């Protein structure tokens, strides 16, 4: 029996994502024994640095993928299961991203602790994501945004104690995968809160030409893959990453039409630039580039340049 080692971050959510992927993959390949291995990333080990961009500066790569990719290149693992939104848009030499697997979880952001309408004036809301900060302040400029980082349980814990926050913003997908959807107070509407590119989808990374690459070449969801490829192409064209306030959502229709909505926000909520486009599931990259160009034509570069990290700090793409 062939054995393959599947790597991931060490968080409860990362392990749940591996279980989700393996539940299907083990049925497809009963002749393969899959073993799990956890790998600590800079963003997991450093809980003191306030932003992921600053963490990336100290690690020399992405806060949530660099160590895993190194282990994959060194042959310590054969496959990595990522949260796709955490994965840079370009691959290191020798690595490849497979077609996006399975089905996408709920792409929406959520509030835990309160709804947006019932938050009192001046309420303290926890999130470290510039995109979420800008989107929230656009609707509620009175809110006090409190930077928080960490895995899902520690973020939820900020709702308790002497310095309790009034609400925290999280991804619905993570709460659903952890069986914590009962803690959601409100699903934020996609129209006003476009998600991070790739949010709620998994990313499966392998070594080029490896046995794992050959085995898994025919797996994945072609329709979902087209949706996230459009989103990630747009992100790459705008030279964005986790610290840049870009939202994007691609959606395929039954007739093969692919739509893409995107937004770049000012972190203080005072301005945002939006663009929409449509194409086909057969050319998602072309759609992503076209919508990115439209954002730039409408002035998105001014917003991006104000917050974009130095080229060496955030990601490869």
N, C-alpha and C positions, 0 to 999 in steps of 0.2 A: 504493500500500500504506500502510495506517495504521501509525504507529509509536507505541509506548507505552513509557515509561521505568519500569522496575521498580526500586525502591529497597530497600536492606537495610543492616544493619550491615556492617562491614568484615571481620568475623572469618571464618575458614575455614568454621566451622559455618553462619554466616548465608549465605554464598555457596553452600554445599552445599544449603541449604534452598531457595534461589531456583532452583537447577538442578533440584531435585526437583519443584518446582511447575511450572517451565517445560516440563519434559519432557512433561507431560500437556497443559498449556495450549496449547503450540504446535501440538499435534496437533488440538486442538479448534478452533483459530482460525488456520489456515494463512495467512489473508489479512492477519494482523497481524504486524508486525515488533516484537519485544520486545527492548529494550536494557536492560542492567543498569547500575546506578549504586550505589556504596557511600557511606554517610553515617556519619560518626563521631558517636558518642553520648558523653554525659558519662561513662557507666560504662566506656566503652572508653578514653577519653583519660586519665581519672584512675585510676591504678593504686595510688596511695598511700593514699587514704582507705579505712579498714578495712571500712566497711559501705556497702551501696547506699543505705540511708536517709540517710546523711550526704552521699553524692554527690548525691542528689536535692535536698537542702537547698540546695546550691550552684548547681544547675542550674535550680531553680525548677520542676521537673517530674519525670517519670520518668527514671531513669538510663539506660533502654534504648529509649526511644521518642520522646522530646520533639523531638529534632532531625529525625528522620524525618517526624514529623507536621507540623512546620513546613514542611519541603520539599514535602510533599504539599499543604498548604493554599496554598502560594505557587505551585503549578503547576510546580515544578521536576522532580517525578516524578508519575507517574499512578497508581502502585500501590506499596504497601509489603508486603513479605513479612516477617512477624514470627514469632518464637517466641511462641506464644500465651500461655505462662505469664509472659512479660515485659511483656505489654500490659495497661495499666490497664483496669478493668472499665467505665469510662465513656469515651465518645468526645468529643473537642472538637467544638464546633459546626461543622458543615459536613463532618464526616468520618463514614464508616460502616464497620462491620465486616461483610464478606460471610459467607455460609455457609461453615463450615469445610471446607477442601478435602481431597481425597484420602483416604488412610488414616492412622490414627494409628500412630506408631512405638511401640515398647515403652515403656510408661509407668513402668517400675520404676526406682528408684535402684539404683546398683551400688557395690561397693567395688573399687578397684584397688589392688594391692599386697599384699593379704592378704584372707582371709575373716574374718568376725566371730568365728568360733569359734577361729581360730588366732592372733588378735591377742594379744600378751602383755599381762599386767596393766600398766596405766599407759601403754599404747601411745598414740602421738601420731597423731591422725587429722585430716586437713584438710578443712574445709568452713566456709563463711561463712554458711550458711543456718540460721536459728533453727529451722525445722521439722526439718531433718535432725539438728541438734544434740540437740534434745529427744528425738527418736525413738531415736537411738543411745544416749543416756545412760539412757533408760528400761530398756534391755536390758543395757548395759555401763556402769554408773556410774563405773567405774574409769578410763575412757578420758580422755585429755587432748585436748580439742578445740582445734585450731589454726585460726584464721581465715585463709582464703585466698580470693582473688578472681582474676578473669581468665578468659581463654578456656581451652578444653580442653587444648591442648598445654602451656601454662605450669603448669596445675594438675598434670598428669601429671609434669612435670619436677620437682615437689617430692618425688617418690619417690626422687630421686637426689641425690648430693652429700653433703657433710659434715653438713648439717643435715636429712638426709632424713627425711620422715615415714614412718610405718609403713603408712599407707593414706590414700587420698583418696576422698571420696564424689562421684560424678558421676551424671548421668542416662544411662541406657542409650541413649536416643534419640540423644543427641549423638555418643556413641562409634560407634553403628551408622552414622549418616549420614556420619561421617568415615572409615569403614572401619577402625575401631580396636577392634572388639569382641573381638579376641584378647587385649586388655589387661585385660579384665574378670576379676576374681578370683571375684566372687560377685554374683548378682542378689539383692537384698534383697526379702523377701516383702512383697507389697502389704498383707497383713493387719496387719503391724506398721509398715510404712513407706508410708502413704498418700502419693501424690505431690502435688506442687503442682497446684492447679487449672489445667487446660489443658496440663499437661506432655505433651510429645511430639507435640502438634498444632501446625499452622501457623495463623496468623491473617493474612487478606488484607484490607488496609485501602485504601479509595478515597475520593475526594471525592464527596459526595452530588450526584446529578444529572449526574455526569460521563460522558463517553463510555465510560470504563473501567467505571463502575458499571453502565451499561446493557449493555455487552458481556458482563460476567461475572455478571449477575444470576441466571442459571439454573445456574451451576456450583456445585460443592461436594457434600458428602456429608451428606444430611439426617439420617441416623442419628447419625453422629459429631457433627454440629452440636448435636443435642439433648443428647448426653452432656456436651459441654463447656459448653453454656449452663447446664445444671443446676449444674455445678461453679462457673462464674463468677458465677452469681446468688448462690449461697451465699457466695462470697468478698465480693461487693458488700454483701450483707446484714450481714456481720460487719465491714465496713469494713477489710478486710485488704489486704495487698500482699506484696511479696517479703520484707519484714522481719518479717512476722507468721507465727507457726508454725501454719499451717492446711494440712491435707492433705484432699484430696477426690478421689473417683473415681466417675464415672458410667459405667454399663454398660447398654446396650440389649440386650434379648433378641429373638429372632425373632418373638415374638408381640406386639411393641410395648411390652412392659413396660420401664420404665426404673428402675434402682435407683441409689441414691446413698449412698455411705459417706463419712463425714467425721470429722475429728479435729482438736482443738485441744490443743496440748501445752505444758506448762511447759518453758521452755528448759533448765532444770536436770534435766529428765527425771523429776522426782518426781511429776508428776501429768499426766493427760491426760483429756479428755472426748471421748467418741465418740457418734455418732448415725448411724442408718441409716433409709432410707425408700424407698418405691417409688411410682411413678406411671406415666405414659405418655409416650412420645416426643413426644406432641402438646402437652404442658404442662410442659416442663422447668423453666421459671422458677418455677412453683408448687411443684414438688418441691424446688428449691433453697431457696426461702424457708421451706418447712416444716421441712426438715432443719436449717437455720440456727436457726430458732426453738427446735428441740429442743435444740440445742447450748447455746443461751443459757439455756434452762430448767434445764439440768444444771450450770450454773455456768461456762460458757466465758468469760463477760465478765470474770471475775476474772483469768483467764490472759491474755486479750487486752489488757486495760487496763495490765497490767504491762509489756508490750513494744511496744504500738502507738505508732508515731511521731506527732508532732504533725500536725494536719490538713494543714499546708502542705508536708509533707516527702516523702511517699512517692508518691502517685499521685492520680488524679482519682476513684478509686473503690475 
